[in-house]
Amino acid sequence: MPAELLPVAAAQARLLAGAAPLPAETVPLPAAHGRVLADDLAARLSQPPADVSAMDGWACRFADLPGSLAIRGEAAAGRPFPGQVGAGQAVRIFTGAVVPEGADTVAVQEEMAAEGGFVRLEGEGPRGPGANIRRAGQDCAAGAPLLAAGTRLGPARLGLLAAAGHAMVPVRRRPRVALLATGDELVPPGTAPGPGQIVSSNGVMLMAQLAAAGADVADCGIVPDRREALAAALQTAAESADLLVTLGGASVGDHDLVGPVLRDVGGAVDFWRIALRPGKPLLAGRLGATPLLGLPGNPVSAFVCAILFLLPLVRRLQGEPDPLPREEPALAAADLPANGPRRHYLRARLEPGDGLPRVRPFDRQDSALLSVLAAADALLVRPEGDGPVAAGAPVPVIRL
């Protein structure tokens, strides 16, 4: 591998090492969906708060079964039975109702028959004391650890927080990402391109990826290939952004200006050129305190670099402890040739397999082919210098 190419893992480590989580803010639970906890949280309430019935049936003492039990009353959710269950007694109980004092079992209604103020067991009955009872605190107990800082909050976790007594939660502020596309050849989506022009597709794609990762994205539009225009755009964006992202212009051509202009305005380049396919001309640097990531202009290269570098950085800014994409095993669906000196992320499709899924790379891997990327549901990872792989052998994949 050429010495000037930085391995993917080393580039990821350097990028994440310079990123500290953003400040915290406290928001209501409905506004916390998709956000990342800034602090460890403990339960404020026990759930359930008391022993409750898991079934409709009869609350009684297990030792009294299968005898005839005198009916004392009824317990419903939100309307507990006010007395006690004594020897030879039972209380009609409904799901979610508090188990009356003295009862240690709930016999399900399908196995009990009531007549003339008494109820008796007619089925197999409960197996032992405690049957069909949800114990107080079995879901969470007041004061017990609930969720750790760095946890991303989805619907189930929001429900747990609500049940445990939380209405407001501390979360990391959403990263503000400024997105700048560069290139005289680009026109916005919906515009008919003129001679030598193409539609700017990367911005829409990257905005969707960033929004799904929890960022607030400012689309700064298309910046022409002029040093003064790019300098002004970078400086303006850096005033309010937590992260600058440029699309295109990160290579070494005469019109690839991101690196030189970044230095012109007092910024610095940390690293450039990654041992990666697609996406070698990735640039990472800073403008003042604001990190900058320069993504390649080819759409597939930009997408893959976003998966490997941009989205992990956004997740780290939100305090996620393990922000890198997760690789998982699959089985090669076809023979794979030896790989070269750069780590290769092949667009691929997953197929059902016996145990592990099978993964089949597309024949065409050109970094300009959005049609292939749109049909892919995984990236097949070929490590640097990896030898030939036979069909059926395990290979790492990243699901899309």
Helices and strands as residue ranges (DSSP letters): H 8-17, E 24-28, G 29-32, E 41-42, E 52-53, E 57-60, G 62-64, E 69-75, E 89-93, E 105-108, G 109-111, E 112-115, E 118-121, E 133-134, E 145-147, H 155-163, E 168-172, E 176-182, E 186-187, E 198-199, H 202-212, E 216-223, H 227-238, E 243-247, H 258-264, E 268-272, E 276-277, E 283-287, E 290-295, H 299-305, I 306-310, H 311-317, E 328-332, E 343-351, E 358-361, H 370-375, E 378-382, E 394-399
